[in-house]
Amino acid sequence: MREREVTRNRCPDGRYRTLHVQARYLKRQKAPYQKKMDHTPLCDYVEKQLKEECSPKTISELLVLDYPDDTRMRISHESLYQYVYADKRKGGELYKGLRQGRVISNLSSPGSFSPWLNLCTFSA
């Protein structure tokens, strides 16, 4: 393993120099990950939409429509769910804006269940 390290990081003249190795290491390092929700306008927009009880999927789609040219105003609905549940663990209340449970349809009025029933004619 040491031999591979030396071979990989040699200077152009064939010698192994620690300053050269350190410089190459720093160049290969990835840039630090920046969280999307550190962008204040995005955070404010998401919190406003969650208080209006929009779903994370809807919010991510609205961002594309409301900010078509700003790529910093993009976030996936999965990341929004992670943000909301992380906020809940910290004692926040953003999770209260999420829809919970199932929608119960009202079957008492005929035709309200499906718009297709109004278009179909049944003959015996």
N, C-alpha and C positions, 0 to 999 in steps of 0.2 A: 504494500500500500504506500509506503514512503517513497518507493522508487517511482510510482505513478505520479505522486504529488510533485516530486522534483522534476520529472519529465514534463508535466503539464505546465509548470510555472517557471520554467527557465527563461532567462533574459535572452535577447537575440544573440548575444555573444556566447551563449551556452552555460553561463554561470547561474547559480541560484542565489538571488539576493532578496532578503526579507522585505525591503521597502518596495521592490517591484511586485512581489507576491501580494503584499498588503494592498497595493494600488489596484491590482487585477481583481482581488477579492471584492473590494469596495465597488468596482465597476460592474461586477456580476450580480451584486446584491439587488434584490427587487426593491422598488420604491415602496415606502410604507403605505399600507392600506388606509385610505381615507373613507370614513363612514359617510354614506349618503345623507343621513339625517343630521349631520353636522352643518349642513347648508340651511341657514336660518329661514329664508323664504319658503323652502320646501317643507320644513318642519311646521311653520305657521299655517301653511296651506292645508297640510294633512290634518293638523289638529282641528282646524276650522271645519273641514269636511267631515271628520269623525264626530264632531259635536252636532252636526246636522244629520247624523246617522247614515252616512253614505258607507257602503261596503268598501273594503280595501281594493277589490277588483274595480269597482266604479271609480275610485279615486285615482288609481293608476291610469285608467282610460281618460279621465278628465284632464289629467296633467298633460297628456299629449295634445289634447284639443286646446286647452287654455294657454299652454306655453310651447308652441310648435317648434320654435327655434332654440330654446334653451335646454341643452342636454343635461344640465345639472338638476333640472326639474323633472327627472324621470326616476321612478322607483317601481319595483315589481310588487305585486300584491302579497307575495310571500314575505318580502322584506318588511312590508307594512304590518303584517301580522306579528312578525318578530318584534318590531318596534312597540306595538301595542301591548304585547304580553310582557315585554321587558319593563315597560312603564307600569304595568299592573304589579309586577314584583317589587317595584320601587315605591308602591303605594299610590300611584297615579290613578286617574279615573277615565283614561281614554277607552278602556275596554267596554265601558258602559254604552258607548256609541255603536258598538257592534251589534248586528242583528243576532238574536239567539233563538234557538228553537225552530220549529217549522211554521210555515204560514198555513193557517187553517182556512180552507176555502169555504165560502158560504154557499151551500147547496140548496138553501131554502127558496131562492128565487130562480125559476127556470130560465135557462139561457145565460146565466151569469157565470156558469162554470167554464164553458167553452164558447168562444165566438164562432167556432165552426158549426155548432148546432143550429145556429140561425141561418146558415147558408145552405144546409142540407135539407132536402125534402124527402120525406119517407112516404112511400105509397105501398099499400097492401095489395 
